[in-house]
Amino acid sequence: MDLQLKGKTVFISGSTSGIGLGVAKIFLQEEAAVIINGRTDESVSNAIQGLKENFPMGVIDGITCDFSKVEAVENLLKKLPKIDILINNVGIFTSQSFEETNDNNWNDQIAVNLMSGVRLSRYLLPKMIKKNWGRIIFVSSECATLVPADLIAYSTTKTAVLGLARGLAQLTKGTSVTVNTVLPGSTMTEGAELFLKNLAKQKNKSLAQVETDFFSEERTASLLQRFASVAEIASTIVYFSSPIAAATNGAAIKLDGGSMGGII
């Protein structure tokens, strides 16, 4: 299927690894121009080098930005070229009890997980509406509704993203711009793989066994009963970013393997 993305320019926040990097790869497969982002020059440079090895003909650039710093975001906005598609993917979390989560932890997660999307969208959405085409995708999480006890701050920001995206979608009425949110479930990113490896070592179990245990003990509602691959999540994000997904706007799209339950 031709996703009609050739010639489109995409900015993906938080894209030097994990889901963001996976999204970048699929956009490049579809011949879109991709601008990736990370917190350090080194991470951005390494990611660009890896992408260019796999996509030597691809149009690839990168901008360093720490989204917890307002000045850094302002500098990033000055560097952005014309953007057709914005993927608000960057996110951080702290795994700790509610009592241990201090104001700084809360403020950092709000700044990165929520305000990054606010600031990028506030700059880019009016431009998309003016030219009458654009896509904004917010990456939320199954934690927006599951709310694990050690991720209350993170989950709160991911729930807020749903309200933000729906509100922005209302502003696109009558245009060819769409704003949607995806809610990935447990995904086998580099971080998840490291977590499982450490847990396997700690419990003296195989990697396969600790993954099985995770779903039998922690994500019992999951219908998939395994971690989704990065490519499975990324391919869906890219589809909803494409011109052929024009009928989907203001939606919260579950990529959770069934863990969130419900019929909608």
Secondary structure, 3 states (H helix, E strand, C coil): CCCCCCCCEEEECCCCCHHHHHHHHHHHHCCCEEEEEECCHHHHHHHHHHHHHHCCCCCEEEEECCCCCHHHHHHHHHHCCCCCEEEECCCCCCCCCCCCCCHHHHHHHHHHHHHHHHHHHHHHHHHHHHHCCEEEEEECCCHHHHCCCCCHHHHHHHHHHHHHHHHHHHCCCCCCEEEEEEEECCECCHHHHHHHHHHHHHHCCCHHHHHHHHHHHCCCCCCCCCCECHHHHHHHHHHHCCHHHCCCCCCEEEECCCCCCCCC
